Amino acid sequence: MGYHSNLDKVHNKRAKVPYTKEQIRNVFKRHDKNGDGQLSKNELDAAFKELGSIWPPARAWFGQRYADEDGDGFISIDKELSKLVQYALELKYTLQ
């Protein structure tokens, strides 16, 4: 009985599968709602919420500070997204 009850416990736990780099990139790209090729603070906030952040506004702020190389307050999808994706990967978000 002990073996089978332990086996049930293992099967009932959901495995935490980390997001891949490409999946994170796609989450951010999807949140460019107005299609201007850059992510605003509100768009970043929504993306971090989708990724599972406990406090998306803080993650958006830190992510922006980390990746906004030209200091314009936006993350350019063409020029700065890779750095933002790297920041999000380091946070080890998992698929829900």
ABEGO torsion letter per residue (X at the ends): XAAAAAAAAAAABBBBBBBBAAAAAAAAAAABAAGAGBBBAAAAAAAAAAAGBABAAAAAAAAAAAABAAGAGBBBAAAAAAAAAAAAAAAGBBBX
